[in-house]
Amino acid sequence: MTSYSIIGGTGALGAALARRLASAGHQVIIGSRDPAKAAAFAAAFAAELAADLPAAARVSGAGLADAAAAGEVCVLTVPYAAHADTLAQVRDAVQGKIVIDATVPLKPPKVGTVQLPAAGCAALETAAALGEGVRVVSALQTIGAEKLASGGPIDADVLVAGDDAEAVEAVRTMLAELGLRSWHVGPLANAAAAEAMTSVLIQINRRYKMEQAGVKITGRPKGAPKPGPSLQIRAVPGLPLFGPGDDLALAIGDALAADEPPRDGDVVVVAQKVVSKVEDRAVLLATVTPGDEAAAAAAKAAKDPAVLELILAESSELMRVKPGVVIARHRLGHVLANAGIDASNVSPDQGEAALLWPADPDASARALRLALEARFGVSLAVIISDSLGRAWRMGTTGHAIASSGLKPLRDRRGESDLFGRVLQATVIGVADEIAAAASLVIGEAAEGLPVAVVRGAVYDRDESAGIGDILRPRHEDLFP
């Protein structure tokens, strides 16, 4: 355990850093110009932490000089306007210690403009003011207080500058312990880059309505093997609850534009339910009159006769009917439970209803693809997915019930394996694989995330193919 003095610990950045340090089991001393304020803040903070992390509530408060003297490592998180005066107050107390300077030289209201001081950067001013007996390390300027306060992982890097290699590595070890990846970017003078970057990030946040933009270093070590294939799957946030007549392409396009625009080759996977909802495929059960066949099947399956009537209307045949189970061959050729008819995530406001698949799912996928491609100027594929059971296996997985922009099968027959053998029967159901991957983030219950973007999937482009290619012909059925 190390003791850390957070000078300016009652501010947003200082408090967020104090929380992470205390949660990691370190002792934290909150430093403020007003000792009483620091003590009260620390007491409230310790009580809050103790509710969830009893062992982590090692927090106290003191005036600036006393706090600086109490900690083994001192962290400066004060506004630049208070920088020089604070340094004068803590100078004697920090001799022989590491001082982490998170100061950014911003003078409101022009915080979106780089304002480096004459010395080159605030960190160099700190080193000059504290003298040679203090090892000053610059860090944390590009990590927002809100990110730190979240307590979760942070998808951004910390740039660490300093002239003392041992001190730099000590700070980097602390940052790693707090879940932050860092890079030693050279001598203390290079802190100017991180300090200036803060104004750049502020501009990005303002112009693009970003929340806490950050810096991330990319690349890989020289001589390292090239990275293997990778797949990125992300749910698209910000979508509404859809209803009949809603413009699905417009809503998805707006959500993608606000989150991250699609790229060439991306696959947009859309849950069948939202497509069916906007196409008004919900049927009130009270409006359905069951026939004799539906009544007989309902009695055998112990299901609502109205639901069985809808299943019959959507099917070419009922293949198995047992208590609690109806396996049907859908009019489009898919074999599945209940002909895809479902009542989950269908609002009961107007009465009990069942949701049917889209009348022409491939046409729905094609229209959505063309609209998104036109809006973003990229080449995409679209899959409409539903969760289906599998023969001889428990549980459901995502399956493609419609596609556009890709061949649903990837035929690798004729290619060679690692040892030169010619593949004889390898045909990959790539549309189903992508749908199953996307279902991991789309979810099945109350997630409210009906659209995902899959990036990096390997598929063959085809603008005319539909999902019918993936259905096994009936004459090849081994279990008629």
Secondary structure in CASP SS format (residue, H / E / C, confidence):
PFRMAT SS
TARGET T0000
AUTHOR 0000-0000-0000
METHOD secondary structure of the structure
MODEL  1
M C 1.00
T C 1.00
S E 1.00
Y E 1.00
S E 1.00
I E 1.00
I E 1.00
G C 1.00
G C 1.00
T C 1.00
G C 1.00
A H 1.00
L H 1.00
G H 1.00
A H 1.00
A H 1.00
L H 1.00
A H 1.00
R H 1.00
R H 1.00
L H 1.00
A H 1.00
S H 1.00
A C 1.00
G C 1.00
H C 1.00
Q E 1.00
V E 1.00
I E 1.00
I E 1.00
G E 1.00
S E 1.00
R C 1.00
D C 1.00
P H 1.00
A H 1.00
K H 1.00
A H 1.00
A H 1.00
A H 1.00
F H 1.00
A H 1.00
A H 1.00
A H 1.00
F H 1.00
A H 1.00
A H 1.00
E H 1.00
L H 1.00
A H 1.00
A H 1.00
D H 1.00
L C 1.00
P H 1.00
A H 1.00
A H 1.00
A C 1.00
R C 1.00
V E 1.00
S E 1.00
G E 1.00
A E 1.00
G E 1.00
L H 1.00
A H 1.00
D H 1.00
A H 1.00
A H 1.00
A H 1.00
A H 1.00
G C 1.00
E C 1.00
V E 1.00
C E 1.00
V E 1.00
L E 1.00
T C 1.00
V C 1.00
P C 1.00
Y H 1.00
A H 1.00
A H 1.00
H H 1.00
A H 1.00
D H 1.00
T H 1.00
L H 1.00
A H 1.00
Q H 1.00
V H 1.00
R C 1.00
D H 1.00
A H 1.00
V H 1.00
Q C 1.00
G C 1.00
K C 1.00
I E 1.00
V E 1.00
I E 1.00
D E 1.00
A C 1.00
T C 1.00
V C 1.00
P C 1.00
L C 1.00
K C 1.00
P C 1.00
P C 1.00
K C 1.00
V C 1.00
G C 1.00
T C 1.00
V C 1.00
Q C 1.00
L C 1.00
P C 1.00
A C 1.00
A C 1.00
G C 1.00
C C 1.00
A H 1.00
A H 1.00
L H 1.00
E H 1.00
T H 1.00
A H 1.00
A H 1.00
A H 1.00
L H 1.00
G C 1.00
E C 1.00
G C 1.00
V C 1.00
R E 1.00
V E 1.00
V E 1.00
S E 1.00
A C 1.00
L C 1.00
Q C 1.00
T C 1.00
I C 1.00
G C 1.00
A H 1.00
E H 1.00
K H 1.00
L H 1.00
A H 1.00
S H 1.00
G C 1.00
G C 1.00
P C 1.00
I C 1.00
D C 1.00
A C 1.00
D E 1.00
V E 1.00
L E 1.00
V E 1.00
A E 1.00
G E 1.00
D C 1.00
D C 1.00
A H 1.00
E H 1.00
A H 1.00
V H 1.00
E H 1.00
A H 1.00
V H 1.00
R H 1.00
T H 1.00
M H 1.00
L H 1.00
A H 1.00
E H 1.00
L C 1.00
G C 1.00
L C 1.00
R E 1.00
S E 1.00
W E 1.00
H E 1.00
V C 1.00
G C 1.00
P C 1.00
L H 1.00
A H 1.00
N H 1.00
A H 1.00
A H 1.00
A H 1.00
A H 1.00
E H 1.00
A H 1.00
M H 1.00
T H 1.00
S H 1.00
V H 1.00
L H 1.00
I H 1.00
Q H 1.00
I H 1.00
N H 1.00
R H 1.00
R H 1.00
Y H 1.00
K C 1.00
M C 1.00
E C 1.00
Q C 1.00
A C 1.00
G C 1.00
V C 1.00
K C 1.00
I C 1.00
T C 1.00
G C 1.00
R C 1.00
P C 1.00
K C 1.00
G C 1.00
A C 1.00
P C 1.00
K C 1.00
P C 1.00
G C 1.00
P C 1.00
S C 1.00
L C 1.00
Q E 1.00
I E 1.00
R E 1.00
A E 1.00
V C 1.00
P C 1.00
G C 1.00
L C 1.00
P C 1.00
L C 1.00
F C 1.00
G C 1.00
P C 1.00
G C 1.00
D C 1.00
D C 1.00
L H 1.00
A H 1.00
L H 1.00
A H 1.00
I H 1.00
G H 1.00
D H 1.00
A H 1.00
L H 1.00
A H 1.00
A H 1.00
D H 1.00
E C 1.00
P C 1.00
P C 1.00
R C 1.00
D C 1.00
G C 1.00
D C 1.00
V E 1.00
V E 1.00
V E 1.00
V E 1.00
A E 1.00
Q H 1.00
K H 1.00
V H 1.00
V H 1.00
S H 1.00
K H 1.00
V H 1.00
E C 1.00
D C 1.00
R C 1.00
A E 1.00
V E 1.00
L E 1.00
L H 1.00
A H 1.00
T H 1.00
V C 1.00
T C 1.00
P C 1.00
G C 1.00
D H 1.00
E H 1.00
A H 1.00
A H 1.00
A H 1.00
A H 1.00
A H 1.00
A H 1.00
K H 1.00
A H 1.00
A C 1.00
K C 1.00
D C 1.00
P H 1.00
A H 1.00
V H 1.00
L H 1.00
E H 1.00
L H 1.00
I H 1.00
L H 1.00
A H 1.00
E C 1.00
S E 1.00
S E 1.00
E E 1.00
L E 1.00
M E 1.00
R E 1.00
V E 1.00
K E 1.00
P C 1.00
G C 1.00
V E 1.00
V E 1.00
I E 1.00
A E 1.00
R E 1.00
H E 1.00
R C 1.00
L C 1.00
G C 1.00
H C 1.00
V E 1.00
L E 1.00
A E 1.00
N H 1.00
A H 1.00
G H 1.00
I C 1.00
D E 1.00
A C 1.00
S C 1.00
N C 1.00
V C 1.00
S C 1.00
P C 1.00
D C 1.00
Q C 1.00
G C 1.00
E C 1.00
A E 1.00
A E 1.00
L E 1.00
L C 1.00
W C 1.00
P C 1.00
A C 1.00
D C 1.00
P H 1.00
D H 1.00
A H 1.00
S H 1.00
A H 1.00
R H 1.00
A H 1.00
L H 1.00
R H 1.00
L H 1.00
A H 1.00
L H 1.00
E H 1.00
A H 1.00
R H 1.00
F H 1.00
G C 1.00
V C 1.00
S C 1.00
L C 1.00
A E 1.00
V E 1.00
I E 1.00
I E 1.00
S E 1.00
D E 1.00
S E 1.00
L E 1.00
G E 1.00
R E 1.00
A C 1.00
W C 1.00
R E 1.00
M E 1.00
G E 1.00
T E 1.00
T E 1.00
G E 1.00
H E 1.00
A E 1.00
I E 1.00
A E 1.00
S E 1.00
S E 1.00
G E 1.00
L E 1.00
K C 1.00
P C 1.00
L C 1.00
R E 1.00
D E 1.00
R C 1.00
R C 1.00
G C 1.00
E C 1.00
S E 1.00
D C 1.00
L C 1.00
F C 1.00
G C 1.00
R C 1.00
V E 1.00
L C 1.00
Q C 1.00
A C 1.00
T C 1.00
V E 1.00
I E 1.00
G C 1.00
V H 1.00
A H 1.00
D H 1.00
E H 1.00
I H 1.00
A H 1.00
A H 1.00
A H 1.00
A H 1.00
S H 1.00
L H 1.00
V H 1.00
I H 1.00
G C 1.00
E C 1.00
A C 1.00
A C 1.00
E C 1.00
G C 1.00
L C 1.00
P C 1.00
V E 1.00
A E 1.00
V E 1.00
V E 1.00
R E 1.00
G C 1.00
A C 1.00
V C 1.00
Y C 1.00
D C 1.00
R E 1.00
D E 1.00
E C 1.00
S C 1.00
A C 1.00
G C 1.00
I H 1.00
G H 1.00
D H 1.00
I H 1.00
L C 1.00
R C 1.00
P C 1.00
R H 1.00
H H 1.00
E H 1.00
D C 1.00
L C 1.00
F C 1.00
P C 1.00
END
